[in-house]
């Protein structure tokens, strides 16, 4: 029989770790002195300790270690467990590689754009939203092209909702693909939840589905939003994502008189 110090030296673990294995039931000593509490181990227990250390090194959980050591699985069963663990590690590695790429994308963005100092990108799944919207064609992207079209379509929707005594929620805008001449269809409207809003000429109800997006909060006027979009698209590409549609804009706070107070969420639909 070996005392805990000698057994620890043979197994190349600490006495503290052996006490932990005893407390968790993974490796209990052969004898415990009822008076002093000293633990003593049999030499044959080194085999169980070695298996325990090997399995722990492979990343098996405490629950899995208990099950493997208690059941003494066959070679085929062990092969199956190791194959499953291999698949889990490969998945973890893939996720960490993707995370590393996103870290690199943040570094690139910080180095390459002055707007990135206040730009934090979140990847999330947007909630589905039911919108009363109107649309019109703008000659192109950019505040100078889109601003006048917003002032055309937004009042149209608000008038329709007011006529029905409906409550407008958050304002939302999204865009179609640009035409060959650079023009783009702008859609803008308001979240109406489950309110009954019949379609009318120039105003219709649509549901934007839930979708995976890269999202950033833009504070201030929209004149410089193009730079933020440029930085966001660069981050998406550097992170290994693929753009799947044009952007959505959620106007969380809007003050026509004090545009520096505006808070807008910019969402770009993406896929891995």
ChimeraX attribute file (.defattr): number of C-alpha atoms within 10 A of each C-alpha:
attribute: neighborCount
match mode: 1-to-1
recipient: residues
	/A:1	14
	/A:2	16
	/A:3	16
	/A:4	19
	/A:5	17
	/A:6	14
	/A:7	23
	/A:8	19
	/A:9	11
	/A:10	12
	/A:11	16
	/A:12	11
	/A:13	14
	/A:14	14
	/A:15	16
	/A:16	12
	/A:17	11
	/A:18	22
	/A:19	16
	/A:20	14
	/A:21	16
	/A:22	14
	/A:23	11
	/A:24	12
	/A:25	11
	/A:26	19
	/A:27	20
	/A:28	18
	/A:29	20
	/A:30	13
	/A:31	15
	/A:32	14
	/A:33	9
	/A:34	8
	/A:35	6
	/A:36	7
	/A:37	9
	/A:38	12
	/A:39	21
	/A:40	19
	/A:41	21
	/A:42	13
	/A:43	12
	/A:44	9
	/A:45	15
	/A:46	16
	/A:47	11
	/A:48	13
	/A:49	20
	/A:50	13
	/A:51	14
	/A:52	19
	/A:53	14
	/A:54	12
	/A:55	18
	/A:56	14
	/A:57	9
	/A:58	12
	/A:59	14
	/A:60	17
	/A:61	11
	/A:62	12
	/A:63	9
	/A:64	14
	/A:65	18
	/A:66	16
	/A:67	13
	/A:68	18
	/A:69	15
	/A:70	10
	/A:71	9
	/A:72	10
	/A:73	13
	/A:74	10
	/A:75	9
	/A:76	9
	/A:77	12
	/A:78	13
	/A:79	12
	/A:80	12
	/A:81	15
	/A:82	15
	/A:83	12
	/A:84	12
	/A:85	15
	/A:86	14
	/A:87	11
	/A:88	13
	/A:89	14
	/A:90	12
	/A:91	12
	/A:92	12
	/A:93	12
	/A:94	12
	/A:95	12
	/A:96	12
	/A:97	12
	/A:98	16
	/A:99	13
	/A:100	13
	/A:101	16
	/A:102	20
	/A:103	15
	/A:104	15
	/A:105	20
	/A:106	23
	/A:107	13
	/A:108	16
	/A:109	20
	/A:110	17
	/A:111	11
	/A:112	12
	/A:113	15
	/A:114	13
	/A:115	18
	/A:116	20
	/A:117	10
	/A:118	13
	/A:119	20
	/A:120	13
	/A:121	19
	/A:122	12
	/A:123	15
	/A:124	15
	/A:125	15
	/A:126	16
	/A:127	11
	/A:128	11
	/A:129	17
	/A:130	18
	/A:131	25
	/A:132	28
	/A:133	28
	/A:134	24
	/A:135	23
	/A:136	15
	/A:137	16
	/A:138	21
	/A:139	16
	/A:140	17
	/A:141	17
	/A:142	14
	/A:143	16
	/A:144	13
	/A:145	15
	/A:146	19
	/A:147	14
	/A:148	11
	/A:149	20
	/A:150	21
	/A:151	10
	/A:152	14
	/A:153	20
	/A:154	19
	/A:155	13
	/A:156	17
	/A:157	22
	/A:158	20
	/A:159	12
	/A:160	21
	/A:161	18
	/A:162	11
	/A:163	9
	/A:164	12
	/A:165	10
	/A:166	14
	/A:167	13
	/A:168	18
	/A:169	14
	/A:170	15
	/A:171	21
	/A:172	21
	/A:173	21
	/A:174	20
	/A:175	19
	/A:176	14
	/A:177	12
	/A:178	16
	/A:179	11
	/A:180	7
	/A:181	8
	/A:182	11
	/A:183	16
	/A:184	20
	/A:185	20
	/A:186	22
	/A:187	21
	/A:188	25
	/A:189	29
	/A:190	25
	/A:191	20
	/A:192	21
	/A:193	15
	/A:194	9
	/A:195	12
	/A:196	10
	/A:197	18
	/A:198	11
	/A:199	13
	/A:200	9
	/A:201	7
	/A:202	13
	/A:203	22
	/A:204	17
	/A:205	19
	/A:206	14
	/A:207	13
	/A:208	14
	/A:209	12
	/A:210	13
	/A:211	17
	/A:212	18
	/A:213	25
	/A:214	25
	/A:215	23
	/A:216	21
	/A:217	20
	/A:218	23
	/A:219	18
	/A:220	18
	/A:221	18
	/A:222	18
	/A:223	12
	/A:224	13
	/A:225	18
	/A:226	13
	/A:227	14
	/A:228	21
	/A:229	18
	/A:230	12
	/A:231	21
	/A:232	26
	/A:233	17
	/A:234	17
	/A:235	25
	/A:236	23
	/A:237	14
	/A:238	18
	/A:239	19
	/A:240	14
	/A:241	18
	/A:242	15
	/A:243	17
	/A:244	14
	/A:245	15
	/A:246	14
	/A:247	19
	/A:248	20
	/A:249	20
	/A:250	18
	/A:251	18
	/A:252	16
	/A:253	15
	/A:254	17
	/A:255	12
	/A:256	9
	/A:257	7
	/A:258	10
	/A:259	15
	/A:260	13
	/A:261	14
	/A:262	17
	/A:263	19
	/A:264	22
	/A:265	16
	/A:266	23
	/A:267	26
	/A:268	24
	/A:269	22
	/A:270	21
	/A:271	14
	/A:272	11
